[in-house]
């Protein structure tokens, strides 16, 4: 017996999350640098840059 599912498109919310994270990082860059933690800054910025492309995010809710 096949199940059905609903989907929620979370693409806009996901993009907003990463844009906000990127803005926070940019605002804190000097602090990361003064603490000697640029590797953390760069790692997090790479995460942001990697997810701000034309990606889609969906949640699938199975109905069984």
JOMOPE-V154802 format. One record per run of one state. SS is the DSSP state (h for helix, s for strand, l for the rest). FROM is the first residue (numbers start at 1). TO is the last residue. If there is no record, write none. Layout:
ss=SS from=FROM to=TO
ss=SS from=FROM to=TO
This chain:
ss=l from=1 to=3
ss=s from=4 to=9
ss=l from=10 to=10
ss=h from=11 to=34
ss=l from=35 to=37
ss=h from=38 to=51
ss=l from=52 to=57
ss=s from=58 to=63
ss=l from=64 to=64
